[in-house]
Amino acid sequence: MTITTTAELEQARAVLVGRSATELADFILSLVSAADGISEYVHAFVLAADTKAVTELLSREMGFLRHGERDSDYRYRKGAGHVERADCWLNALERCVLPRDPQAALQLLTAFIESSEQIAEHCWDDDFGAEELFTRASAMADSLAETLVSTSAPDCGLDAPGGGNTSRSE
């Protein structure tokens, strides 16, 4: 589903209206450290009842908009933003695919891990948390693979460890 037309926007709104308040709050708060003004928007939304706090937040943001950023800040933000985007991808996979289709989640995680070098190249000289992100993805994949293997192992009548078949009569 893309959200580019009015009809698609209304369809997306209907889907979101069907979600629980807790699920929506968790999702909104997952954006609290997002880049490109999204974090400030989330903070303003949360603080909406406190006009003074929102005004202070927006005044700080206006300062950033007026003065921009230095090249070194841009490089840092760009690398950190790439890691953040990858982290959002991983969160979406964990929240939206894993509970419904663990096999598809494992395939996507495997592709993500196999692409780690290419993804990390976009983080410039520092990793900005990329190492932790890939560690998290690997741990998630290992756990998921172990779970899938244990739940899909066929019952061959092997009740005892070591392969002893207790279903045979001698």
Buried (B, 14 or more C-beta within 10 A) or exposed (E): EEEEEEEEEEEEEEEEEEEEEEEEEEBEEBBEEBEEEEBBBBBBEBBEEEEEBBEEBBEEBEEEEEEEEEEEEEBBBBBBBBBBBBBEBBEBBBEEBBEEEBEEBBEBBBEBBEEBEEBBEBBBEEBBBBEEBBEBBBEBBEEBBEEBEEEEEEEEEBEEEEEEEEEEEE
